[in-house]
Each structure stands twice: as structure tokens, then as C-alpha cells.
């Protein structure tokens, strides 16, 4: 991820915006289509391995987590209905002699995509995530909980195999 942007409501009801253009993470992965779309809904599975993670502890970790996921979609031209869900494991870290436990996350992302033309599509839907409480030295530092935010994507297809994504999180 090279650029992130987020907006959220603060406790006073104002809008707080943040962005970061620093390198954050590099992952390698694969996807395999189990069922092709046709008479049924398309189903695929995917996995990725976080190779480099420049986290918020001012350090870089290597091979710090992985994701297993499944996606389903069905097209009723010009609309695509999709559901993406999975589980992300993050390895514990040692920071300044403290054991930092990064919680695993279960996520589910239903979305609705509009195919504007052969090159451009727009998608939106909720991003729902459940995670256990993070901990430092086996003591929780936050609560276990569910987060939900809206996601809006614009995709531009350069060719049949190459696409640019713009993802805006609406929290």
C-alpha cells in the first residue's frame, strides 16, 4: 500500500481526516477460481503473505502475517454483486522488550459494483471487521470488537490484465 486516506467522526461530531503516503506493506499472494461465472455464481479463493510490513512501531517486520479469503460474485450487467470474506493472521512482535500481540481479524465485505464503461467501474459497500483485543505483555490494551466502515472504490482498467484502484474508506 503506497497511499491511504481516511475520514472519521470525532467525539465532538466533527470530521477528522488523515492520509499517509509512506510505504506501509508489501504482500505476495495467489487467487484460484473454483467456479466460473455462468449459470452459477463465481467462487474463488485467495491467500497472501505479508513479506514486508512497515508498522507503526517505527520498524520494519518481515513475514509478519497472512490472509486466507474467499470471494463470490454474480453479474447482472451493468451491476456486479459480490461478497468477499476471510481471516487475517498477524504475528506477535517484540518492541522495546515488550511482547505486542496483534489480533487476528475476520472480515466480510459485501459490495455493489457499477460497470460505467469497459475501463471504469465504481463500487461501494460496508467493510465489517471483527478482531480480538490487542495486548502488550499479555494485558489487553483495547477491547474486542467489531468495526464497520463504508468503502468506495473507483477502478480504471488499463488493459485486460492491469488495473488502477482508488479506495476511499468512509469511517
Order of alpha helices (4+ residues) and beta strands (2+ residues): beta-beta-beta-beta-beta-beta-beta-beta-beta-beta-beta-beta-beta-beta
